[in-house]
Amino acid sequence: GENVEQHPSTLSVQEGDSAVIKCTYSDSASNYFPWYKQELGKGPQLIIDIRSNVGEKKDQRIAVTLNKTAKHFSLHITETQPEDSAVYFCAASRAGNTGFQKLVFGTGTRLLVSP
Amino acid sequence: DAGVTQSPTHLIKTRGQQVTLRCSPKSGHDTVSWYQQALGQGPQFIFQYYEEEERQRGNFPDRFSGHQFPNYSSELNVNALLLGDSALYLCASSLRTAGTYNEQFFGPGTRLTVL
């Protein structure tokens, strides 16, 4: 079945450092890859997404890359700040003609940014 | 503009009981998806409703059922509760657009504890 693996499970960095989280997906038909940030006691919040026709996307300090051949995608956060501390989830989805899609999530990465 | 709302926030039940969780989608959205998030894990897709019909279903037993109302709000019902049903139940809403990617917005979740 569909599966998304995510690494590392925990990541500790110093403020100002960069953080990289990597995911691998199994369903070669996946074509939409969102990243969510989940803070304690809250639901996941979309922070950036990438579609299969794009190799890289950037939004201020956040960037995502996609390697369709290897079925890998990664989240890059530069100049980390303490407020970036949260659990980050990658997800993969197959968006088809029906407009109905389900998200398959990774297991999450707990990012801790120390001042 | 209200986002996705869920009720109740927390719920404690005993094994064998039945529970109903409620979700109101973001204004303008017509599709509701439900996810189960066990502690320390990523969300897992339960099912998705559109036009009051179940459109997709994940690998969950028939004890999990749902409903969507004409105003697009939704309920998740779980019968014969097991200890393993203890989790955060997340509702996500989206606007169905055929042939493209439909961003899913998540609510804060309902924390269900089964004793």
Interface residues (C-beta under 8 A of the other chain):
Chain A: G1 V4 Q6 Y32 P34 Y36 G41 K42 G43 P44 Q45 L46 D49 R51 F89 A91 S93 A95 G96 N97 T98 G99 F100 Q101 K102 L103 V104 F105 G106 T107 G108
Chain B: V4 T31 S33 Y35 G40 Q41 G42 P43 Q44 F45 Q48 Y50 R55 Q56 G58 N59 L90 A92 R96 T97 A98 G99 T100 Y101 N102 E103 Q104 F105 F106 G107 P108 G109
